[in-house]
């Protein structure tokens, strides 16, 4: 898609600024991850992407995960999960204490709404809402209905956690610069912001008497070239994240955060005892479709085209 000279200059200026930011974040991430634990799994991101549309390799995930490797949480040591080709697949680390305390307080004052059914399926009494900009079945992005319904309370939650979104985004830029760059490469229309800095928004899962735990699934609407980030909250035990294609069970305690491609990895939670909520920062694939229509950008590394210049 052709652009005016001023538009082209603005795109190039923004891209150069992103490159400078990424250089700084990568340097910081290298320092933080000097003592990181590394695990290599027998798959690659490419293999996971090629099978993303399929269900789990078996007709359904195995009933037993007894052969899976459990990875205990260590607040002082990040975790880096690599594919057999050396590509980073997932990452776990610890949040700043003040950032996490603030998230806990912000979640407690959110209004609860029952989420008895989703597409006719009962998923428990815990409350789910999407606070985001997205573009499902629409040519232009718009703000989610959940955020409109919760109004000031939802906007205040997003604003109160700005330090969280900034911290998570800085981590993303350090460990996965290409993902960070793709999330921030192009603008969104006026009045449809990225609510979570790099990500377009978040899912808030509020658990009380019915703690948040999910069945095996893939979040197919997210980008298979992106990463989402989950942050568990509450006073609970259990709830580890099972990543089936990786053969791993990742312990996630309050104060941790986990970055992974939830669109291409089948995942679920172990049973939870206590009160557990979570937030998941995400950007849906449909926003990349918008950028493709608007700017000629393809979010597909096999057929990448940028009609305004090369990266």
N, C-alpha and C positions, 0 to 999 in steps of 0.2 A: 504494500500500500504506500503510495507516494506521500511525502510530508513536505510542508513548507520548510524553508531554510531555517527559520526561527525554531520551528518544532524539532527539526533534525539537530540543531545546535543544542537545544534543551535536553534531548535524549542523550546525546554524547556527553554533555556536562554531567548529567545525573549518573551515567554509567561510570565515568571516571571517578566520581565521588564514591560510588559503591566499591570500586576496586581499591581505593585508598582505605576505606573502612575495613574491607575484608583483610587487607594486608595487616592492619593493626590487630584485628581480632584473631587471626591465625597465629600471630606471634605470641599473643597472650595465652591462647589455647595450648600452644606447645609447652609453655612454662607450667601451666596447670596440670598437664597430662604426663609429666615426666615419670611419675610413679604409677601410672594407670595400669590396671589389670587388663590383659589382652586375651581374648578368646577367638579362635578361628573355627568357623562352622563349615560343614562340607557342601555349601551352596554358594552361589554368587547372586549379587543384585540382578544381574542380567537374567539368570535362570528364574528368579522369583518374579521378575516383571513379565517374562514370557508366559508364565503360568498364572498370572494374576487373575485372569478372567475365570479360571477353572476353580472348582472347589478344592478342598484339601486333596492331595494325591490319592488318598483312600476315599471311599465313598463318603466317609465322615471321619473326623479326627479320632485317634485311638482312645478307647475308654481308659487305658492305663498310660500314665506318663512316668512309670517307674524307671524307665531307661533314660529319661531326660536328665540332663545335668542341671542341678540347682546352683544358682549363683547368689550366695549370701550378700547382703548389703553391707558395704563398708563406707561409712560417712567420710573417711579420710582418703579414699582411693577411688578415683573414677573407673568406670568399666567401659572398654572399647571392644565391640564385637565386629570382627572382620569376616568377610567371605573368603573362600579358598583362593581367590585371585588377589587378595590384599585390599579390596574395597571395603570401606567402612559401612556397615549395615545399621548398627544401633549404638547408642551411647547412654550411659547412666552417670549421674553425678549428684552432688548435694547442693541445695539452694542456700543462699545467704539466709541466716537465721531471722533477721528482721523482715526480709521479704516474705518468708514463710509464715511468720507470726501475723503479719498483716493480711495474708490470704485467709488464714484461719478466721480472723475476726470478720473479714468481709463476707465470707460464706455464711457465717452464723446469722447475719442480719438479712440475708436474702429471703424473700417470700417463697414459701413452698407451694407447689402445685402438683397434684397427683398425676402420674403418667401411666394410667392403668393399661392403656393399649397403644401399641404403635403398629399401624397397618394391620390391625386386627389381632396382634399378638400381645399377650399379657407379659410385661417385663418387670413386674414388681411394683411396689408402692413408692419407690424413690422417684424424685422429681428430676426431669431432664429438660434443659432448655438450651437453645442455640443463640448465642449472642454474637452475631457476625454479619459481614457483608458476603453475599454469594449471588449466584446467577442461575439457579435451576430452572429450566424450561423458560428462560428469558434471554433476550438478546443483550440486555444491559443489566448490570449488577443492582441489587437492592438490599435493604436492611431486613433481616429476618423478622418474622412475625413474633417470635418469642421476645425479642428485644423491644419491639413496639408494644407488646402487651404489658411487659414489666416496666416500661417507661423509665422514669427517673431512677428507680431502684436498680434496673439493669445497667443503665449508663453510669451510675455511681459505683457499681461493682467494678466495671471496666476501668474507670478513672482511678479508683482506690488502689487498683493493682497494676498501675503503670510501671512501677519498679520491677514487678514480676515479668511483665511482657518484655521490658527492656533487657532484663537479665537473661531470660530464655533466648531472646533474639541474638544477643551477643554471643551466647554459647553456640547457637546454630551457625552464626557466621564464622566461628573459629573451627568447628569440626566438619561443617558441610558447606563450604563457601559457594559452590555452584547452586545448591538449593536456596540458600539465603539470597543469592543474586537473582534467581528466577522468581522468587516471591516478591522482590522489591523492584524489579526491572522497570515496570511500567506503572503509570498512575491509574487510579480508579476514578470514576466520575465524581463530580462534586456532591457532597452530602452522603457519600458511601465510603467511609474511611476504612483503613485497616485498623481494627480495634485492638489488635494485640501486637503492635509494632511490625514485626516481619510477617506475622500471620494475619489473615483477614478476620479472625475471630476465634471463639472458643466454644466448647460444649461444657456446660456446668452440670454435673451429676450430683444431686443432693441426696445423700443417704442418711436415714435416721434409724428407725426400728428395722428398716429393710436396707442394709448396707449395700453399696454399689458393687455388684459383681456380674460379669457378663458371660454369656455362652460363647462357644467358638464362632468366630466371624472374621470377615475382612471389612474394612471401611472402604468399600469400593468406589465411593464418590470422591475420595481424596486422590491426589495425584500420585501415580506410581513412580514419579521421579521426585516426589517431595518427602518431607519428614514431618510427622506430628509429634507433639510432646505431651506426655501425661504427667500430672502432678497429683499424687494421692494426698488426702487430708483426713484427719480424724483421730480417734482413739480406738484402735483396732489391732487385731492380730490376723495373720493370714493375708489373703488377697494378692498373692504373688501373681505376676503376669506370665502365662504360659504361651510361649512362641513355638508353634508346632513345627513349622518347616525348619526352624533352627535347632529343635531338640533341646530347648533351654527353658528353665523356670527361673524368672528374674524376680528376686525379692525386691519389693518397693515399699519402703517404710515412709512414714510422714517426714517430710523434709527432703525427699529425693525427687528427681525428675528423670524421665526416660524418653529419649528421642528414638523413633523408629518409623519405618514406612508401613503404616497401618493398613494401607490399601493393598499390599501384596503379601502380608504375613498373617496367617490365621492365628488369632489370639483369643484368650479368655482369661478369667481370673480364677484362682483357687478360692475355696470357701472363705468367708470372712466372719470373724467373731467381733462384735462391737459396732461402733459407728464409723463408717467410712464414706467419704465423698471424694470426688475427683474433678479436676478440670483438664480438658484436652485442648491445646492450641492447634488449630488446623487451617488449611486453605484448600477449598475444593477445586477439583479439576475444571469445573465449569468457568472459573475465573480465567483460566488459561485459554479456554475457548473464546472468551471475550477479548483477551489480548491478541489472540490470533486474528479475529475479525477486525479489530481496531488498528493493530500495528503490524500484522503479518508475521507474528511470532508463533512458532510451533514448539510446544512443550514436549518434544519427542526427540531424543538424541539420535535416533536412527534416521530421522528425516527433518533435522533442524534447518529452518530457513529464517533468516532475518532480512527483510527486504530493504532495510534502511542501512545496512552495512554489516560487516563481519565482526564477531566478538574478538 
